[in-house]
Every structure is written in C-alpha cells, then in structure tokens.
Amino acid sequence: MKRIVTLVFGIIIWHLPIPWDLSPDAWHLFAIFITAIVGVLIDALSIFTASVLALVAVVLCRVLTPEQAFSGFSESFILLILAAFLVAKGVIKSGLGRRIAFLLIRRFGKSTLNLGYCIVATDTLLGPAIPSNTARSGILYPIAHALSLDTESLPTPDSRKKTGSYLMMTAISGHTISSALWFTGMAANPVGAGIASQFGVNMNFGNWVFVASVPCLIALIAIPFVLYKLFPPENKYTPEAPEMARNALQEMGPMGKQEWIMGITFFGMILLWAFSPVLNLNLAIVAFLGLSILILANVYTLEDIRQGAGDALETYIWFAILYMMSTALNDMGFMKTLGAQIAAHISEFNWVTVYILLTVLYVVIHYLFVSQTAQLLALYAVFLQVAVNAQVPAALMAFMLSFATNYFAVITPQASSSNVLFAGSGYLLSEDIYKQGAIVTVLNMVIFLLATPWIMWSSSL
C-alpha cells in the first residue's frame, strides 16, 4: 500500500500544471526526485531501491540523457566516500580501530554519553586542519564504528541500538557544528565568504571563529545530550567498560605489524588531507593512495573487498544517483527559481521577519539538495540580496546563511556527503536519520537564531 501511495503521489505531481515558467524536464525531474524522497520518508522503499528506480525513471521517461543520469558516478568526492569506506574497513580489520576504541573506553567509557562527547570533541579538534567535512568523516567513522563494536553493539536490528545508533547519529550531528565553527571546516565556507565580499562583508579565519564561537559551543554541548534523551542508547551506563578495555588492551599487547602499517597510512592520509590546498592534491586520490598501500601490504586484501564491500557499493550508488538528480535540478534553474519565488513573497515584511523567514526557508529547502555547496551556489546570493533589500544587516545575514549551510547537513541521509559513511554503516535506518536529523536541525537553527544578538554584534566589529 505504501508503494502504491508513493506511485500515485508521483503521477499526480508529474501531471500538475508546470509553475513559474519552468521547463517540462525540470518539473518532471522534480516529480521523480520528490517521489523518491517521499518513498523513503514513508518507508515504502529503501533509499537504495528508491534511488535506483528514480535513475531508471529519469532515463526511460527521457527527462535526462543516459550520460547525464550516470554523471554522478564520476564525481571525485563521491569516489572519495567509496575509498574512505574501504579504508575505514581496513582500520577495523587491522585491529587499530579496536585499539583506539579501547583507549577511549578506558578513559571515558563509563557512559555512552561520555563516548558521544568524545566523538564530537575529536571531530571539532580536527575541524581547522581538514578542509573537507567528507574527508573528516573518513577519519571519524572507523573510530565511531570501533566504539560501537567494542561496546557490544553490532549493526543488526536487535543490537544496533545498544550504543551504535546513538554514537553514529551523534557523530553526523556534531559534524554539522564542527564544520560551522571553523572557516576551514567545510569546503563551501570560503566560497560563501567570496560571495559575501560582494556585499561588503569580510569573512576570514579569525572573525569567523569569533562569530561562530558562542552558538557553536552551545550546540556542541547540547547535541549529544539531546540525542541521548530523544534517541537514547539501550546501554547508557557501562561502569565495567573501562576495566574491560584495560584488560583487552593488555591481551592485545603491543601494536602489531598490520596496526603499524595501518596507523602510519592513516596518519599520512590525515596529513595529506590537511595540506591538500597547499599541495594541490585531490582528496579522492589521497584516499585511493591509502587504499592502495593497504592492499599492497595485505592489510586489507582484494578478498576482503569481495566479501565485505557490499555496503560501500550500495552507499556509493544511492548517493551518486541522488546527487546527480539534485545537481540536474539546480542546473535546470529549478532551485534558483524556487528560491526567488519564495524570496519575492516575503520581501515586504520588516527586516527581522525577513531575516527569520529567509533563515528558516534556506534550511527547509535543503530537503531538495544533495550537496551543501550546490545549495550555497544556487541560493546564497539570492537570499542575501533579498535580505539586504529588506534592510537586514548584510553581515548578520551572510554569517547566518554560511552557518546554516553547515548546520542543516544532517536534515536527510543525503544532505551531505559527510553523512554517507554513517548512513551506510548498518546502525542507522534512513527514517532514523530523517527523524533525528530534523530534530537536530531545528535545535541548531533555534540556537543560532537565539544567538542573533551575538552574531550581529561580533560580525560588525
């Protein structure tokens, strides 16, 4: 019945009158895209099945050419996700992930909440050094995965909620704020700064972290605790865990050859990712370099890939398809037209109302995007211009839109490439991410809107 409802919904949207002088292809692509999303939301289809059916539909209905439809599979940052997924498996197989997890559990493992804060703190400290939130997720994921496994939470229906689901959801939620805190925390941040400079707003590393500090620190403290209450782990307190971890580390003994190779390779990838802007290195190539070393050293073999890479391939396929559709909608002018239509209807309100409405709408529209950078490029300047016309302080709106481009990244499983490893982990169902992601996004938005006086004052200095 849910699948029939999804199909009927799609047919109705397809045949509605085409609004706003959009092209038929743009409207029909939107109909297919939104139908796939609705199918996932009401649990009629898995995100993989919905994506594959959408890919078939856009080609068979002649909405996109096969070349356009398959374009997402060649995007370097999507290939980065695939390579990072496989490297993360190498971290686990080598035993290094287990060792890191036990070290963290020995120090912080008396409660699952402590481990949640541990993950968020690790990500935040890596933020200024790794200029890609996708690359940073490749570092964080194996740690979160190892912590889940070694607190006896497996990616199975009867075990994932012990600790794993909470830890994975906390990781992707905290990721939104670690990216917002640092000017170099996400690749699109400097892009937004470049657009803002056209409106006379100066954004640099120093004033960015100063303006972001108050709302981001509040959010970083709030997120693990709120998820702990609303999406609780079954195993909340583990007073015996530190002693168990201490004994396990003693049994493991000193680091073995495979762990050393994995550790050096992993650390080398972190360094190359950190200095990639200076060295002009492609992030995906760094990940594939690391994977190549692991395969040559027999840390992660071809047989391991054949046996255990199904989830990596599944994740790669559905994200590539949804990214392609979102990008095509943007290229056809659908997103910009939608943004302009919304902006036109609110421009007559006072500036405070315009400021709040633009912020809320900018966040909600991200349900249609599968890239933070794509939304920023499509709508940032449009929304900022409407705000300036309505007398909203330019610096206030520019910083708020830049922060929103980061903190809305958990609103859907596909809202950011940095979510994808966690979404494919087996610990999180798509509906879990939609539900908890919406809660975290609203929490983030409320915190940042309440921090408006601080943002307005600090951005004017």
C-alpha positions as CSV (number, residue, x, y, z in Angstrom):
1,M,0.0,0.0,0.0
2,K,2.8,2.4,0.8
3,R,4.4,1.8,-2.6
4,I,1.0,2.4,-4.3
5,V,0.6,5.6,-2.4
6,T,4.1,6.7,-3.5
7,L,3.5,5.9,-7.1
8,V,0.1,7.8,-7.1
9,F,1.8,10.7,-5.5
10,G,4.5,10.8,-8.2
11,I,1.9,10.6,-11.0
12,I,-0.1,13.4,-9.5
13,I,3.0,15.7,-9.2
14,W,4.1,14.8,-12.7
15,H,0.7,15.9,-14.2
16,L,0.2,19.1,-12.2
17,P,0.4,22.3,-14.2
18,I,4.0,23.4,-14.6
19,P,4.6,26.6,-12.5
20,W,6.9,29.6,-12.8
21,D,7.9,29.1,-16.5
22,L,9.9,26.1,-15.6
23,S,10.8,23.7,-18.4
24,P,8.8,20.4,-18.6
25,D,12.0,18.5,-18.0
26,A,12.8,20.5,-14.8
27,W,9.3,19.8,-13.4
28,H,9.3,16.2,-14.4
29,L,12.7,15.7,-12.8
30,F,11.4,17.3,-9.6
31,A,8.4,15.0,-9.7
32,I,10.7,11.9,-9.9
33,F,13.1,13.3,-7.2
34,I,10.4,14.2,-4.7
35,T,8.6,10.9,-5.2
36,A,11.8,9.0,-4.4
37,I,12.3,11.1,-1.2
38,V,8.7,10.5,-0.2
39,G,9.0,6.8,-0.8
40,V,11.9,6.7,1.7
41,L,10.2,9.0,4.2
42,I,7.1,6.8,4.5
43,D,9.2,3.6,4.5
44,A,7.8,2.4,1.2
45,L,11.3,1.8,-0.3
46,S,14.8,1.7,1.0
47,I,16.9,4.7,-0.1
48,F,18.9,2.4,-2.4
49,T,15.8,1.0,-4.1
50,A,14.2,4.4,-4.4
51,S,17.4,5.9,-6.0
52,V,17.8,3.1,-8.5
53,L,14.1,3.3,-9.5
54,A,14.5,7.1,-9.9
55,L,17.6,6.6,-12.1
56,V,15.6,4.2,-14.3
57,A,12.6,6.6,-14.5
58,V,14.6,9.7,-15.5
59,V,16.2,7.8,-18.4
60,L,13.1,5.9,-19.6
61,C,10.9,9.0,-19.4
62,R,13.5,10.9,-21.4
63,V,14.0,13.5,-18.7
64,L,17.7,13.2,-18.8
65,T,20.1,11.5,-21.2
66,P,22.0,8.4,-20.0
67,E,25.2,10.5,-20.0
68,Q,23.6,13.0,-17.6
69,A,22.0,10.3,-15.5
70,F,25.3,8.5,-14.9
71,S,27.3,11.7,-14.3
72,G,27.2,11.4,-10.5
73,F,29.3,8.2,-10.5
74,S,32.3,10.1,-11.8
75,E,32.3,12.8,-9.2
76,S,35.6,12.8,-7.3
77,F,34.1,13.5,-3.8
78,I,31.7,10.6,-4.2
79,L,34.6,8.3,-5.1
80,L,36.3,9.7,-2.0
81,I,33.4,8.3,0.0
82,L,33.8,4.9,-1.6
83,A,37.6,4.8,-0.9
84,A,37.2,6.2,2.6
85,F,34.6,3.5,3.4
86,L,37.1,0.8,2.3
87,V,40.0,2.4,4.3
88,A,37.7,2.5,7.3
89,K,37.2,-1.2,7.0
90,G,41.0,-1.6,6.9
91,V,41.2,0.3,10.2
92,I,38.8,-2.1,11.8
93,K,40.3,-5.3,10.3
94,S,43.9,-4.4,11.2
95,G,42.9,-4.1,14.9
96,L,43.9,-0.4,15.0
97,G,40.3,0.7,15.3
98,R,39.8,-1.7,18.2
99,R,42.9,-0.3,20.0
100,I,41.7,3.3,19.5
101,A,38.3,2.4,20.8
102,F,39.6,0.6,23.9
103,L,41.9,3.6,24.7
104,L,38.9,5.9,24.5
105,I,36.7,3.5,26.5
106,R,39.4,3.1,29.2
107,R,39.5,6.8,29.7
108,F,35.8,7.9,29.0
109,G,33.8,4.7,28.8
110,K,31.7,4.8,32.0
111,S,28.8,6.0,30.0
112,T,27.7,6.1,26.4
113,L,27.1,9.9,26.7
114,N,30.8,10.4,27.5
115,L,31.7,8.5,24.3
116,G,29.3,10.7,22.4
117,Y,31.1,13.8,23.7
118,C,34.4,12.1,22.9
119,I,33.4,11.7,19.2
120,V,32.2,15.3,19.0
121,A,35.4,16.7,20.6
122,T,37.6,14.6,18.3
123,D,35.8,15.9,15.2
124,T,35.9,19.5,16.5
125,L,39.7,19.4,17.1
126,L,40.2,18.0,13.5
127,G,38.0,20.7,12.0
128,P,40.5,23.5,11.3
129,A,43.1,21.1,9.9
130,I,41.0,19.1,7.5
131,P,39.3,21.4,4.9
132,S,36.8,18.8,3.8
133,N,34.0,17.5,6.1
134,T,33.8,14.4,3.8
135,A,37.5,13.6,4.4
136,R,37.0,14.2,8.1
137,S,34.1,11.8,8.2
138,G,36.5,9.2,6.8
139,I,38.7,9.7,9.9
140,L,35.8,9.8,12.4
141,Y,33.7,6.9,11.0
142,P,36.1,4.0,11.9
143,I,36.5,5.4,15.4
144,A,32.7,5.5,15.9
145,H,32.4,2.1,14.3
146,A,35.0,0.5,16.5
147,L,33.5,2.1,19.6
148,S,30.1,0.6,18.7
149,L,31.5,-2.9,18.1
150,D,33.6,-2.9,21.3
151,T,30.7,-1.8,23.4
152,E,28.9,-5.0,22.1
153,S,26.7,-3.2,19.6
154,L,26.5,-4.9,16.2
155,P,24.9,-3.4,13.1
156,T,22.0,-5.8,13.4
157,P,18.3,-5.0,14.2
158,D,18.5,-6.4,17.7
159,S,21.8,-5.0,18.6
160,R,22.5,-1.7,16.9
161,K,20.5,0.4,19.4
162,K,22.7,-0.7,22.3
163,T,25.2,2.1,21.6
164,G,25.9,2.1,17.9
165,S,22.9,4.0,16.6
166,Y,23.4,6.8,19.2
167,L,27.1,7.1,18.5
168,M,26.7,7.2,14.7
169,M,23.8,9.8,15.0
170,T,25.9,11.9,17.4
171,A,28.8,11.8,15.0
172,I,27.0,13.1,12.0
173,S,25.1,15.7,14.1
174,G,28.2,17.0,15.8
175,H,29.8,17.1,12.3
176,T,27.4,19.9,11.3
177,I,28.7,22.2,14.1
178,S,32.4,21.3,13.8
179,S,32.1,22.4,10.1
180,A,30.3,25.6,11.1
181,L,32.8,26.6,13.8
182,W,35.9,26.7,11.6
183,F,36.4,28.8,8.4
184,T,38.3,25.8,7.0
185,G,35.9,23.2,8.4
186,M,34.0,22.7,5.2
187,A,34.9,23.4,1.5
188,A,32.0,25.7,0.9
189,N,32.8,28.1,3.7
190,P,35.4,30.1,1.8
191,V,33.0,30.1,-1.3
192,G,30.3,31.8,0.9
193,A,32.9,34.3,2.1
194,G,33.7,35.2,-1.5
195,I,30.0,35.8,-2.3
196,A,29.6,37.8,0.9
197,S,32.5,40.0,0.0
198,Q,30.5,41.3,-3.0
199,F,28.1,42.7,-0.4
200,G,30.8,44.4,1.6
201,V,31.1,41.6,4.2
202,N,34.6,40.5,5.3
203,M,34.9,36.9,6.4
204,N,38.3,35.4,7.4
205,F,39.6,32.6,9.7
206,G,39.8,34.9,12.8
207,N,36.4,36.7,12.7
208,W,34.7,33.5,11.5
209,V,35.6,31.5,14.6
210,F,34.9,34.5,16.8
211,V,31.4,35.0,15.4
212,A,30.7,31.2,15.4
213,S,32.1,30.5,18.9
214,V,29.1,31.2,21.1
215,P,26.3,29.4,19.1
216,C,28.7,26.5,18.1
217,L,29.9,25.8,21.6
218,I,26.3,25.8,22.9
219,A,25.3,23.4,20.1
220,L,28.3,21.1,20.6
221,I,27.3,20.8,24.3
222,A,23.6,20.4,23.6
223,I,23.6,17.9,20.7
224,P,25.0,14.7,22.4
225,F,22.8,15.3,25.4
226,V,19.6,16.0,23.4
227,L,20.1,12.9,21.3
228,Y,20.9,10.9,24.5
229,K,17.4,11.9,25.7
230,L,15.4,11.6,22.4
231,F,17.3,8.8,20.6
232,P,18.7,7.0,23.7
233,P,21.2,4.1,23.6
234,E,19.9,1.0,25.3
235,N,23.2,0.7,27.2
236,K,23.5,4.0,29.0
237,Y,25.9,3.3,31.8
238,T,28.8,0.9,31.4
239,P,30.8,1.3,34.7
240,E,32.6,-2.0,33.9
241,A,33.7,-0.9,30.5
242,P,37.0,0.9,31.4
243,E,38.3,-2.1,33.3
244,M,37.2,-4.4,30.4
245,A,39.0,-2.1,28.0
246,R,42.1,-2.1,30.2
247,N,42.2,-5.9,30.2
248,A,41.5,-6.1,26.5
249,L,44.5,-3.8,25.8
250,Q,46.7,-6.0,27.9
251,E,45.6,-9.0,25.9
252,M,46.2,-7.3,22.6
253,G,49.8,-6.5,23.7
254,P,51.9,-4.0,21.7
255,M,50.9,-2.9,18.3
256,G,51.5,-5.5,15.6
257,K,52.9,-5.0,12.1
258,Q,49.4,-4.6,10.4
259,E,48.4,-2.0,13.0
260,W,51.6,0.0,12.5
261,I,51.1,0.0,8.7
262,M,47.5,1.0,9.1
263,G,48.4,3.7,11.6
264,I,51.2,5.2,9.5
265,T,49.0,5.1,6.4
266,F,46.0,6.6,8.2
267,F,48.1,9.4,9.7
268,G,49.7,10.1,6.3
269,M,46.2,10.4,4.8
270,I,45.3,12.9,7.5
271,L,48.4,15.0,6.8
272,L,47.8,14.9,3.1
273,W,44.2,15.9,3.5
274,A,45.2,18.7,5.9
275,F,47.7,20.1,3.4
276,S,45.8,19.3,0.3
277,P,45.1,23.0,-0.5
278,V,48.8,23.8,-0.3
279,L,50.0,20.7,-2.2
280,N,47.1,20.9,-4.7
281,L,46.1,17.3,-4.1
282,N,42.7,15.8,-5.0
283,L,41.1,14.4,-1.8
284,A,39.9,11.2,-3.5
285,I,43.3,10.4,-4.8
286,V,44.7,10.6,-1.3
287,A,42.1,8.1,-0.2
288,F,42.8,5.8,-3.1
289,L,46.6,6.1,-2.4
290,G,45.9,5.0,1.2
291,L,43.7,2.1,0.0
292,S,46.4,1.0,-2.5
293,I,49.1,0.9,0.3
294,L,46.8,-1.2,2.5
295,I,46.1,-3.6,-0.4
296,L,49.8,-3.9,-1.3
297,A,50.7,-4.5,2.4
298,N,47.9,-7.2,2.7
299,V,46.3,-5.2,5.5
300,Y,43.1,-5.0,3.5
301,T,43.0,-7.6,0.7
302,L,41.0,-8.0,-2.5
303,E,39.3,-10.9,-0.9
304,D,38.2,-8.6,2.0
305,I,36.8,-6.2,-0.6
306,R,34.9,-9.0,-2.4
307,Q,33.4,-10.3,0.9
308,G,32.7,-7.1,2.8
309,A,32.3,-4.1,0.4
310,G,28.6,-4.5,-0.4
311,D,27.5,-1.7,1.9
312,A,30.2,0.6,0.4
313,L,29.0,-0.1,-3.1
314,E,25.3,0.3,-2.1
315,T,26.1,3.7,-0.4
316,Y,28.1,4.8,-3.4
317,I,25.3,4.0,-5.8
318,W,22.4,5.7,-4.0
319,F,24.4,8.8,-3.1
320,A,25.7,9.2,-6.7
321,I,22.1,9.0,-8.1
322,L,20.6,11.4,-5.7
323,Y,23.5,13.9,-6.1
324,M,23.1,13.7,-9.9
325,M,19.3,14.5,-9.7
326,S,19.8,17.3,-7.3
327,T,22.6,18.8,-9.4
328,A,20.5,18.5,-12.6
329,L,17.6,20.3,-10.9
330,N,19.9,23.0,-10.0
331,D,21.4,23.2,-13.5
332,M,17.9,23.4,-15.0
333,G,17.2,26.5,-12.8
334,F,14.6,24.8,-10.6
335,M,16.3,25.6,-7.3
336,K,17.1,29.2,-8.1
337,T,13.6,29.8,-9.4
338,L,12.1,28.3,-6.3
339,G,14.3,30.5,-4.1
340,A,13.5,33.6,-6.0
341,Q,9.7,32.9,-5.8
342,I,9.9,32.3,-2.1
343,A,12.0,35.5,-1.5
344,A,9.6,37.6,-3.6
345,H,6.7,36.7,-1.3
346,I,8.4,37.8,1.9
347,S,10.3,40.9,0.9
348,E,7.6,43.3,2.1
349,F,7.9,42.3,5.8
350,N,10.1,44.1,8.3
351,W,13.7,43.2,8.4
352,V,13.6,41.0,11.5
353,T,10.8,38.9,10.0
354,V,12.6,38.7,6.7
355,Y,15.8,37.6,8.4
356,I,14.0,34.8,10.3
357,L,11.9,33.6,7.3
358,L,14.9,33.6,5.0
359,T,16.9,31.5,7.5
360,V,14.1,29.0,8.0
361,L,13.4,28.7,4.3
362,Y,17.1,28.3,3.4
363,V,17.2,25.4,5.9
364,V,14.0,23.7,4.8
365,I,14.9,23.9,1.1
366,H,17.9,21.7,1.8
367,Y,15.5,18.7,1.7
368,L,15.8,19.1,-2.1
369,F,19.6,19.3,-2.2
370,V,22.2,16.6,-2.0
371,S,25.1,19.0,-1.7
372,Q,25.8,21.8,0.7
373,T,28.0,23.6,-1.8
374,A,25.3,23.3,-4.6
375,Q,22.7,25.0,-2.4
376,L,25.1,27.7,-1.4
377,L,26.0,28.4,-5.1
378,A,22.3,28.4,-6.1
379,L,20.7,30.4,-3.3
380,Y,23.2,32.2,-1.1
381,A,23.5,35.3,-3.2
382,V,19.7,35.3,-4.0
383,F,18.7,35.2,-0.3
384,L,21.4,37.6,0.7
385,Q,20.3,40.2,-1.9
386,V,16.7,39.9,-0.7
387,A,17.8,40.4,2.9
388,V,19.9,43.5,2.0
389,N,16.9,45.0,0.1
390,A,14.8,44.5,3.2
391,Q,17.4,46.3,5.4
392,V,18.7,43.2,7.1
393,P,22.3,43.9,8.2
394,A,24.4,42.3,5.4
395,A,27.0,40.8,7.8
396,L,24.3,39.2,10.0
397,M,22.5,37.6,7.1
398,A,25.8,36.5,5.4
399,F,27.1,34.8,8.5
400,M,23.8,33.2,9.3
401,L,23.4,31.7,5.8
402,S,27.0,30.4,6.0
403,F,26.4,28.8,9.3
404,A,23.1,27.3,8.1
405,T,24.9,25.8,5.1
406,N,26.7,23.7,7.7
407,Y,24.2,23.0,10.4
408,F,21.4,21.8,8.1
409,A,23.7,19.0,6.9
410,V,22.0,16.3,8.9
411,I,18.4,17.0,7.8
412,T,18.4,13.9,5.5
413,P,20.8,11.0,4.9
414,Q,21.9,12.5,1.6
415,A,22.1,16.1,2.8
416,S,25.8,16.0,3.0
417,S,28.5,13.7,1.6
418,S,29.9,13.6,5.2
419,N,26.8,11.6,6.3
420,V,27.1,8.8,3.8
421,L,29.6,6.6,5.6
422,F,27.5,6.7,8.8
423,A,24.2,6.2,6.8
424,G,25.7,3.1,5.2
425,S,27.0,1.7,8.5
426,G,24.0,-0.5,9.3
427,Y,23.5,1.2,12.6
428,L,21.1,3.9,11.3
429,L,17.9,3.4,9.3
430,S,17.0,6.1,6.8
431,E,13.9,7.0,8.8
432,D,16.1,7.4,11.9
433,I,18.2,10.0,10.2
434,Y,15.2,11.8,8.8
435,K,13.5,12.0,12.2
436,Q,16.5,12.7,14.4
437,G,18.1,14.8,11.7
438,A,15.1,17.1,11.6
439,I,15.2,17.4,15.4
440,V,18.9,18.3,15.5
441,T,18.4,20.7,12.6
442,V,15.6,22.5,14.4
443,L,17.8,22.5,17.6
444,N,20.7,24.0,15.7
445,M,18.5,26.6,14.0
446,V,16.9,27.7,17.3
447,I,20.4,28.0,18.9
448,F,21.7,30.1,16.1
449,L,18.6,32.3,15.9
450,L,18.7,32.9,19.6
451,A,22.4,33.9,19.2
452,T,21.4,36.6,16.7
453,P,22.4,39.5,19.1
454,W,25.9,38.0,19.4
455,I,26.2,37.3,15.7
456,M,25.0,40.8,14.9
457,W,27.4,42.5,17.3
458,S,30.5,40.3,16.7
459,S,30.1,40.4,12.9
460,S,30.1,44.2,12.9
461,L,33.5,44.5,14.6
